[in-house]
Amino acid sequence: MTREQCCLRPGATCLIVGSLCVLVVRLAHGDLPTDTGEQALSFVAASPLYPLIHLSDWLGVLVWTGGLVALSASLTDRTAWAIGRLGAVSVMLGAAMHITEFSIDGYALPTLANTWATAAPADRASLEYGARLVLVAIVGVVERAGHPMGTTLILFGLAARSERYDSALCRTGVIFGAGISARRDPARQAARGLPRRHPVWWRRARVAALDACRRRPHVAPRGRHRTS
């Protein structure tokens, strides 16, 4: 059995297991309300498994990434091998950005939510503002994370075509990759005159991010008095 054949079966297994893991975890995650910091923290505080869900997600992404890297090593055609290596680099970059996003979400929000749940009403405003800042960080990562993932599917679709896999599989990878890249890039869609079709949580997160940039908790000035 050649090295390429040894990589094919484990790669396909990791790809399927990782995909199923991410799908189940995404369904368990639910739709995080991000209209206000209070709603986000209330949602997270009511979900004790929130950190575990995010840990499971990025473990699934690691398994999925390992599967694609192994599949790239199973390619025998020279052109397919070169494209597959580029795809492996792209998927590792996308996985790193995705894990960063879910690490921020899975640690920062539960930490704030646990403190917020037991805080006095007067102290909750600053924690809710902190939650909005976390959403800003998440949006900043998500804004770019879709590009490597979309590019990955396109590259592996082209590699599969060079390797003479089924043409339907190749077209599926290219179409899904292009769709992910287009969906994740609102500026490109706006330039084409298309509506910015994002998931509900994405649109809400952008609103919360802009709100966090405009608003700050009120702090009374000290040592400055206006004389009439």
C-alpha positions as a LaTeX table, in Angstrom:
\begin{tabular}{lrrr}
\hline
Residue & $x$ (\AA) & $y$ (\AA) & $z$ (\AA) \\
\hline
Met1 & 0.00 & 0.00 & 0.00 \\
Thr2 & 1.42 & 3.36 & $-1.04$ \\
Arg3 & 1.68 & 6.47 & 1.15 \\
Glu4 & $-1.12$ & 8.11 & $-0.82$ \\
Gln5 & $-3.44$ & 5.17 & $-0.18$ \\
Cys6 & $-2.58$ & 5.22 & 3.53 \\
Cys7 & $-3.59$ & 8.89 & 3.74 \\
Leu8 & $-6.85$ & 8.52 & 1.82 \\
Arg9 & $-8.93$ & 6.47 & 4.27 \\
Pro10 & $-7.92$ & 8.28 & 7.50 \\
Gly11 & $-8.37$ & 11.62 & 5.73 \\
Ala12 & $-11.88$ & 10.76 & 4.58 \\
Thr13 & $-12.77$ & 9.44 & 8.05 \\
Cys14 & $-11.54$ & 12.60 & 9.80 \\
Leu15 & $-13.36$ & 14.76 & 7.27 \\
Ile16 & $-16.69$ & 13.01 & 7.93 \\
Val17 & $-16.29$ & 12.84 & 11.72 \\
Gly18 & $-15.18$ & 16.47 & 11.97 \\
Ser19 & $-18.05$ & 17.67 & 9.79 \\
Leu20 & $-20.64$ & 15.78 & 11.87 \\
Cys21 & $-19.12$ & 17.08 & 15.10 \\
Val22 & $-19.24$ & 20.69 & 13.94 \\
Leu23 & $-22.81$ & 20.25 & 12.67 \\
Val24 & $-24.05$ & 18.86 & 15.99 \\
Val25 & $-22.24$ & 21.53 & 18.00 \\
Arg26 & $-23.59$ & 24.33 & 15.78 \\
Leu27 & $-27.13$ & 23.09 & 16.37 \\
Ala28 & $-26.50$ & 22.93 & 20.13 \\
His29 & $-25.02$ & 26.44 & 20.12 \\
Gly30 & $-28.24$ & 28.15 & 19.11 \\
Asp31 & $-28.67$ & 31.75 & 17.99 \\
Leu32 & $-26.78$ & 34.08 & 20.33 \\
Pro33 & $-28.86$ & 37.27 & 20.81 \\
Thr34 & $-26.60$ & 40.24 & 20.25 \\
Asp35 & $-28.99$ & 43.18 & 20.16 \\
Thr36 & $-27.65$ & 44.27 & 23.56 \\
Gly37 & $-24.95$ & 43.15 & 25.93 \\
Glu38 & $-27.64$ & 42.28 & 28.47 \\
Gln39 & $-29.35$ & 39.84 & 26.11 \\
Ala40 & $-26.07$ & 38.19 & 25.16 \\
Leu41 & $-24.95$ & 37.74 & 28.76 \\
Ser42 & $-28.38$ & 36.48 & 29.80 \\
Phe43 & $-28.32$ & 33.88 & 27.03 \\
Val44 & $-24.81$ & 32.68 & 27.94 \\
Ala45 & $-25.54$ & 32.62 & 31.69 \\
Ala46 & $-28.52$ & 30.34 & 31.02 \\
Ser47 & $-26.32$ & 27.88 & 29.10 \\
Pro48 & $-23.88$ & 26.15 & 31.50 \\
Leu49 & $-22.46$ & 24.06 & 28.63 \\
Tyr50 & $-21.55$ & 27.15 & 26.58 \\
Pro51 & $-17.74$ & 26.78 & 27.05 \\
Leu52 & $-17.93$ & 23.03 & 26.37 \\
Ile53 & $-19.89$ & 23.63 & 23.17 \\
His54 & $-17.18$ & 25.95 & 21.87 \\
Leu55 & $-14.41$ & 23.57 & 22.90 \\
Ser56 & $-16.18$ & 20.75 & 21.03 \\
Asp57 & $-16.57$ & 22.97 & 17.98 \\
Trp58 & $-12.92$ & 23.80 & 17.57 \\
Leu59 & $-11.92$ & 20.20 & 18.29 \\
Gly60 & $-14.25$ & 19.20 & 15.46 \\
Val61 & $-12.67$ & 21.84 & 13.24 \\
Leu62 & $-9.22$ & 20.44 & 14.07 \\
Val63 & $-10.32$ & 16.93 & 13.08 \\
Trp64 & $-11.90$ & 18.28 & 9.88 \\
Thr65 & $-8.73$ & 20.22 & 9.07 \\
Gly66 & $-6.58$ & 17.15 & 9.67 \\
Gly67 & $-8.77$ & 15.23 & 7.27 \\
Leu68 & $-8.30$ & 17.75 & 4.47 \\
Val69 & $-4.54$ & 17.89 & 5.07 \\
Ala70 & $-4.39$ & 14.09 & 4.88 \\
Leu71 & $-6.46$ & 14.09 & 1.70 \\
Ser72 & $-4.09$ & 16.62 & 0.15 \\
Ala73 & $-1.25$ & 14.16 & 0.78 \\
Ser74 & $-3.21$ & 11.40 & $-0.99$ \\
Leu75 & $-3.20$ & 13.18 & $-4.35$ \\
Thr76 & $-0.96$ & 11.62 & $-7.00$ \\
Asp77 & $-1.31$ & 13.95 & $-9.98$ \\
Arg78 & 1.34 & 16.67 & $-9.88$ \\
Thr79 & $-1.07$ & 19.51 & $-10.56$ \\
Ala80 & $-3.58$ & 18.13 & $-8.07$ \\
Trp81 & $-0.80$ & 17.68 & $-5.48$ \\
Ala82 & 0.31 & 21.31 & $-5.85$ \\
Ile83 & $-3.26$ & 22.64 & $-5.61$ \\
Gly84 & $-3.93$ & 20.34 & $-2.67$ \\
Arg85 & $-0.92$ & 21.73 & $-0.80$ \\
Leu86 & $-2.24$ & 25.23 & $-1.31$ \\
Gly87 & $-5.60$ & 24.02 & $-0.02$ \\
Ala88 & $-3.91$ & 22.54 & 3.05 \\
Val89 & $-2.29$ & 25.88 & 3.85 \\
Ser90 & $-5.59$ & 27.67 & 3.31 \\
Val91 & $-7.57$ & 25.33 & 5.58 \\
Met92 & $-4.99$ & 25.63 & 8.37 \\
Leu93 & $-5.20$ & 29.41 & 8.17 \\
Gly94 & $-9.00$ & 29.31 & 8.21 \\
Ala95 & $-9.05$ & 26.83 & 11.09 \\
Ala96 & $-6.72$ & 29.05 & 13.13 \\
Met97 & $-9.00$ & 32.04 & 12.60 \\
His98 & $-12.12$ & 30.00 & 13.41 \\
Ile99 & $-10.57$ & 28.61 & 16.61 \\
Thr100 & $-9.56$ & 32.14 & 17.60 \\
Glu101 & $-13.14$ & 33.33 & 17.09 \\
Phe102 & $-14.68$ & 30.49 & 19.10 \\
Ser103 & $-12.03$ & 30.74 & 21.83 \\
Ile104 & $-12.92$ & 34.40 & 22.37 \\
Asp105 & $-16.63$ & 33.61 & 22.30 \\
Gly106 & $-16.36$ & 30.49 & 24.47 \\
Tyr107 & $-14.19$ & 32.02 & 27.20 \\
Ala108 & $-14.79$ & 35.76 & 27.36 \\
Leu109 & $-18.59$ & 35.73 & 27.24 \\
Pro110 & $-19.05$ & 32.99 & 29.92 \\
Thr111 & $-16.56$ & 34.78 & 32.18 \\
Leu112 & $-18.49$ & 38.03 & 31.85 \\
Ala113 & $-21.84$ & 36.23 & 32.13 \\
Asn114 & $-20.92$ & 34.50 & 35.39 \\
Thr115 & $-19.87$ & 37.80 & 36.93 \\
Trp116 & $-22.89$ & 39.60 & 35.48 \\
Ala117 & $-25.34$ & 37.04 & 36.95 \\
Thr118 & $-24.21$ & 37.79 & 40.52 \\
Ala119 & $-23.37$ & 41.48 & 40.12 \\
Ala120 & $-25.39$ & 44.32 & 41.57 \\
Pro121 & $-27.62$ & 46.18 & 39.09 \\
Ala122 & $-25.36$ & 49.22 & 39.28 \\
Asp123 & $-22.33$ & 47.16 & 38.21 \\
Arg124 & $-23.96$ & 45.40 & 35.27 \\
Ala125 & $-23.64$ & 48.28 & 32.81 \\
Ser126 & $-19.85$ & 47.99 & 32.59 \\
Leu127 & $-20.09$ & 44.20 & 32.14 \\
Glu128 & $-22.65$ & 44.63 & 29.36 \\
Tyr129 & $-20.33$ & 47.12 & 27.70 \\
Gly130 & $-17.54$ & 44.55 & 27.98 \\
Ala131 & $-19.80$ & 42.02 & 26.26 \\
Arg132 & $-20.30$ & 44.44 & 23.37 \\
Leu133 & $-16.53$ & 44.80 & 23.04 \\
Val134 & $-16.22$ & 41.00 & 22.89 \\
Leu135 & $-18.75$ & 41.02 & 20.06 \\
Val136 & $-16.62$ & 43.60 & 18.26 \\
Ala137 & $-13.61$ & 41.27 & 18.51 \\
Ile138 & $-15.66$ & 38.31 & 17.28 \\
Val139 & $-17.00$ & 40.27 & 14.31 \\
Gly140 & $-13.47$ & 41.36 & 13.42 \\
Val141 & $-12.33$ & 37.73 & 13.17 \\
Val142 & $-15.46$ & 36.45 & 11.43 \\
Glu143 & $-15.15$ & 39.26 & 8.87 \\
Arg144 & $-12.02$ & 37.57 & 7.50 \\
Ala145 & $-12.37$ & 33.91 & 8.52 \\
Gly146 & $-14.72$ & 33.05 & 5.65 \\
His147 & $-12.19$ & 33.82 & 2.93 \\
Pro148 & $-9.70$ & 31.01 & 3.71 \\
Met149 & $-12.53$ & 28.50 & 4.22 \\
Gly150 & $-14.10$ & 29.41 & 0.88 \\
Thr151 & $-10.74$ & 29.34 & $-0.85$ \\
Thr152 & $-10.07$ & 25.91 & 0.67 \\
Leu153 & $-13.16$ & 24.35 & $-0.87$ \\
Ile154 & $-12.41$ & 25.93 & $-4.24$ \\
Leu155 & $-8.84$ & 24.64 & $-4.23$ \\
Phe156 & $-9.82$ & 21.12 & $-3.22$ \\
Gly157 & $-12.54$ & 21.13 & $-5.87$ \\
Leu158 & $-9.94$ & 22.02 & $-8.50$ \\
Ala159 & $-7.52$ & 19.43 & $-7.09$ \\
Ala160 & $-10.22$ & 16.75 & $-7.26$ \\
Arg161 & $-10.82$ & 17.67 & $-10.90$ \\
Ser162 & $-7.13$ & 17.29 & $-11.73$ \\
Glu163 & $-7.12$ & 13.96 & $-9.86$ \\
Arg164 & $-10.04$ & 12.85 & $-12.08$ \\
Tyr165 & $-12.59$ & 12.46 & $-9.29$ \\
Asp166 & $-16.29$ & 12.70 & $-10.08$ \\
Ser167 & $-17.05$ & 16.02 & $-11.76$ \\
Ala168 & $-20.10$ & 16.59 & $-9.50$ \\
Leu169 & $-17.80$ & 16.50 & $-6.46$ \\
Cys170 & $-15.47$ & 19.03 & $-8.06$ \\
Arg171 & $-18.29$ & 21.42 & $-8.97$ \\
Thr172 & $-19.78$ & 21.12 & $-5.47$ \\
Gly173 & $-16.51$ & 22.19 & $-3.85$ \\
Val174 & $-16.05$ & 25.15 & $-6.19$ \\
Ile175 & $-19.66$ & 26.34 & $-5.88$ \\
Phe176 & $-19.80$ & 26.00 & $-2.10$ \\
Gly177 & $-16.41$ & 27.68 & $-1.72$ \\
Ala178 & $-17.44$ & 30.60 & $-3.91$ \\
Gly179 & $-20.71$ & 30.89 & $-1.99$ \\
Ile180 & $-18.96$ & 30.98 & 1.39 \\
Ser181 & $-16.51$ & 33.62 & 0.20 \\
Ala182 & $-19.29$ & 35.77 & $-1.24$ \\
Arg183 & $-21.51$ & 35.42 & 1.83 \\
Arg184 & $-18.71$ & 36.35 & 4.18 \\
Asp185 & $-17.70$ & 39.47 & 2.25 \\
Pro186 & $-20.41$ & 42.13 & 2.63 \\
Ala187 & $-18.31$ & 44.77 & 0.90 \\
Arg188 & $-18.08$ & 42.66 & $-2.25$ \\
Gln189 & $-21.84$ & 42.04 & $-2.28$ \\
Ala190 & $-22.57$ & 45.73 & $-1.77$ \\
Ala191 & $-20.29$ & 46.57 & $-4.69$ \\
Arg192 & $-22.33$ & 44.21 & $-6.86$ \\
Gly193 & $-25.59$ & 45.76 & $-5.69$ \\
Leu194 & $-26.68$ & 42.58 & $-3.88$ \\
Pro195 & $-28.32$ & 42.55 & $-0.43$ \\
Arg196 & $-26.09$ & 41.63 & 2.46 \\
Arg197 & $-27.53$ & 38.22 & 3.26 \\
His198 & $-25.98$ & 37.09 & 6.53 \\
Pro199 & $-27.36$ & 34.89 & 9.31 \\
Val200 & $-29.45$ & 36.68 & 11.92 \\
Trp201 & $-26.73$ & 36.45 & 14.56 \\
Trp202 & $-24.21$ & 37.96 & 12.10 \\
Arg203 & $-26.38$ & 40.98 & 11.33 \\
Arg204 & $-27.09$ & 41.51 & 15.00 \\
Ala205 & $-23.42$ & 41.21 & 15.89 \\
Arg206 & $-22.54$ & 43.94 & 13.41 \\
Val207 & $-25.19$ & 46.22 & 14.92 \\
Ala208 & $-23.85$ & 45.50 & 18.40 \\
Ala209 & $-20.29$ & 46.17 & 17.24 \\
Leu210 & $-21.22$ & 49.58 & 15.85 \\
Asp211 & $-23.19$ & 50.32 & 19.01 \\
Ala212 & $-20.17$ & 49.45 & 21.14 \\
Cys213 & $-18.03$ & 51.90 & 19.20 \\
Arg214 & $-20.53$ & 54.73 & 19.66 \\
Arg215 & $-21.53$ & 54.21 & 23.26 \\
Arg216 & $-19.53$ & 54.12 & 26.45 \\
Pro217 & $-20.63$ & 53.71 & 30.06 \\
His218 & $-21.21$ & 57.07 & 31.69 \\
Val219 & $-18.47$ & 57.99 & 34.14 \\
Ala220 & $-18.87$ & 61.15 & 36.16 \\
Pro221 & $-15.88$ & 63.52 & 35.81 \\
Arg222 & $-13.80$ & 64.06 & 38.89 \\
Gly223 & $-12.10$ & 67.21 & 40.03 \\
Arg224 & $-13.74$ & 69.37 & 37.35 \\
His225 & $-16.49$ & 71.79 & 38.30 \\
Arg226 & $-18.03$ & 74.42 & 36.12 \\
Thr227 & $-18.40$ & 77.81 & 37.74 \\
Ser228 & $-21.23$ & 80.08 & 36.79 \\
\hline
\end{tabular}
